[in-house]
Amino acid sequence: MKKLDIPILLATGRQGRFSEAVAHYVLAQAKDYGFETQLVDVRDYSTTVTIPPWEEKKGKKTWSKIMAQADGLIIVSPEYNHGYPGEFKIVFDQLEKEYAKKPVAVCGVSDGRFGGARLVGVMLPILRTLQMVALKNSVHFSTVDELFDEAGKIKDQSYQGKLKKMFDELNWYAAALKKAREKDL
Ligand SMILES: Cc1cc2nc3c(=O)[nH]c(=O)nc-3n(C[C@H](O)[C@H](O)[C@H](O)COP(=O)(O)O)c2cc1C
């Protein structure tokens, strides 16, 4: 059977971002779980102004093809002022139909104790507006500035189990919705 295709969107382009290490960790875990996956970095798709889906992205790469083929999405995002990074919104607003009827899981990141819990809540209306199915099992990466050693290895092994729970939910919805979308065709 073809593997489910679940790209991972790294939602911040900040210089020195700790979320990058989280995204690489989630990527490795998602591959081990059995998903077809790749990292999508907002740095590669961000523009200075919003370019909506119906406007041509002149000379700019678009991530439309990646998301059109995807069976679901994982977003790895830090919390900035109780919200999401501006570049996430710019990149996310580039597409529309590519997201519809697909599951999405959010991994929140912060250097505090809550691991971006408020960010996840703020993202939900956006995901719902784009007809995505937002999952219950978010993973919150807290105190991220202390979470990885110098070699980039995660110090807290409990995240493996938390991600497994998120992947299980994602797997169920991705498979069920894929079947349902194919019936629509
Ligand atoms: C502009 C800005 C706003 C921030 N606001 C919050 C916040 O509201 N809550 C929080 O827990 N951390 C906040 N942080 C700190 C992040 O948790 C911290 O940068 C962390 O390392 C995760 O983000 P990173 O990928 O940018 O490193 C903020 C950081 C920046 C740069």
The ligand as a Gaussian input file, in Angstrom:
#p B3LYP/6-31G(d) Opt

LIG

0 1
 C        8.485000      37.979000      18.549000
 C        8.478000      36.912000      19.594000
 C        7.376000      36.771000      20.420000
 C        7.323000      35.757000      21.368000
 N        6.182000      35.567000      22.108000
 C        6.078000      34.488000      22.914000
 C        4.827000      34.180000      23.547000
 O        3.834000      34.841000      23.397000
 N        4.771000      33.069000      24.340000
 C        5.858000      32.253000      24.512000
 O        5.738000      31.268000      25.230000
 N        7.050000      32.525000      23.926000
 C        7.180000      33.617000      23.122000
 N        8.366000      33.870000      22.465000
 C        9.531000      33.061000      22.731000
 C        9.547000      31.756000      21.944000
 O        8.919000      30.801000      22.770000
 C       10.999000      31.378000      21.624000
 O       11.509000      32.186000      20.608000
 C       11.217000      29.917000      21.359000
 O       12.597000      29.708000      21.187000
 C       10.469000      29.287000      20.173000
 O       10.582000      30.003000      18.994000
 P       11.803000      30.010000      17.922000
 O       11.565000      28.895000      16.949000
 O       11.708000      31.360000      17.312000
 O       13.096000      29.819000      18.656000
 C        8.443000      34.898000      21.527000
 C        9.553000      35.047000      20.685000
 C        9.579000      36.016000      19.712000
 C       10.741000      36.115000      18.776000

